[in-house]
Amino acid sequence: MLCTVCQQIDFDAANCSPEIGGAVHQPSFRDLTLSASNGCTLCHLIESKIFETANSKPSTFEGPIFCNVWNWYEGPAEDYKGSSTIAFYAKKSMSGTVLGIAADEDSVPAITKVISGRKAQLTANSEPCFNLATQWINNCLSKHSSSCPFDATASLPTRVIDVGLDMDTPQVRVFETKGLQGTWVALSHCWGRLARLVTETSNLHERTQGIALPDLPKTFLDAINVTRKLGHRYLWIDSLCILQDSHQDWVDESSRMQDYYSKAVLTIASDLATGDHEGFLDNTRPERTSISIPFNSKVALTSRSNVYISKDVKIPGTDPDVTPLSIRGWTLQEDVLSPRSLHYTTKELIFECQQSRFVETDLTPQGFNDADQMRSIKRFFLRPNSGFNDPLLLKYPGYEAYYQPLSRWYRLFDNYCTRLLTFESDRLAAIAGLAKEIQRQTNFSYKSGLWAEDIHTGLLWAVNGRGERAEKYRAPSWSWASLDIRFYWGININPNFELYMFMGNWDKDPNPESCRRADVLGCEVETVNGDPFGPVVGGRLRLKGYMLPLVEWRGGTEIYINVFWSSIRSHQLDGSVRGIKRVKAADQLVCDFDLTPEEEEIFESGDDVDSEEDLNEQEDSDEVEWRSDKYPPNVVLFQIQRYVRPGSELVEERAIFFSLLLEPTSQDSNSLDYRRVGIAEVPDINGLGRDGWRKREIVII
């Protein structure tokens, strides 16, 4: 049932931005509530969504409620197909809610480009979905050459799956390409707990002779089907194209992943499958409940059409849905390096290239608004120079750093740190492809997860005691890769944890003479095969700078130690946010050790911590005091770089020296060798960061 108001919404008036105008809906929130109680399904949907939205309280709804068909699109006009969102709000306070809106393909609202929303197909294994994917791919290949590269003459991967030229071919085979050129599709997938079909040295010949389709796991079968339907012959699947029992083949092939994904014509991403045993084409999508209302427009006078309003909506700037694929470590570079990715999700088909994002349920491309562009980690990654002509930068010139390779690296790295790996020993290898691309763009020197040209910043990672020493050596102690880091420890208490969390809220001291407090005398990293992106077997960082034994610290306020089971402290905050508190005093030294002592009592991250009040109650009891019998003895502070808070005008109370916490590797007082054990914020106040510090030359191993 619809009330008279909902049956008579004027879509000609609603088809504009809220700043320009809108169509009047209900005279007041009280009228909306009354209509909902009388049985109007749309008014009830609007009311319930308003109550669900934290920032839209009924008390803020004053005056009439308006509606707008609007989607914040700021992309090329020729690509605009209408809006898939409809907003209902009180114009006086601009408080309200946003709902999804869709139309039938050949209806008036679709043809006139008022409504771009469409209903999803029942499954992805349908001709409309394959046709849509083909349309997206061809559009990118023809229009996005400056940002989304494609080379039809690229050398094929060492091995590919030859899926044949016929849809009905009953088998496929592993094909050793021997330098052959051509195009291929890559697969990004979750292996699951058990890889059900792999290629090894012993069965390689058998695989080259043929693999019967019934012997393949469902993910592979669906990927083969998509490859064939899109008109391609070769498919790259890591578990079938890399010899899984050959460490040398794994080293060689993993070093080429940058090319395998960045030069693929398309990457198929099986987002919804938790393992290879699950398919992604025939999964039934969840049904979206919608309300059908008349499309009232002068254009529709001779042809009656309806539109469909639902609770399901994608708001610009919100995080994408978490999928089994999006939480895996290896798949970050597989996605970001791919010029074109086709994502099979539980709800719909999604196509993302280096410039745009298209979804099955909205014909207008996404990613062309401020919020989405500023959050994107893939946009213009392979061709950052093409991003400098982006309308976003014409509007906000200060955001040029978003497309600078080094800035992009830290943003990608923060995302990478939230992802899971089956083997922590893969932590460097799983991001090596991204590092290679950054190196190609900058010609910088890669040093075990850090960049030599930005080593002062790269050294300043912090884990709040989440680290554990790796069983086997894989990086020098000054690299984050030297540790097994349990990123999800304490996530309930500090949900904003990032390895380089502190860097985003500080400005480097603009004076180069006072900014860098350590001179880099040398940085050598030894790898197995001489490849800087390969497995690391040793490393030494030689620095000259200012050192102070921790026991000689003279601050009047007790030293604070950041730990993952309690909220952390930092000099960067005037107030506090969830999981982070300001220091007790301007002279407080804040230490952040890499490892937590085994005997330290740990606040379990699974315990209930529901509010800031709960955290404050823990504040005194959970703080960890400095005790030399718990933490490494003979710890020294070694200054790296001076930072100031934005807008502080370099006043003393708002500057700190980020410093490393180091311990000597031997009892020999003449030894220069140290091992990193953490990081510290040293306040530059009352001479605490300057008086008594001795200049020393050291080597961190």
Disulfide bonds with the S-S distance in Angstrom:
none
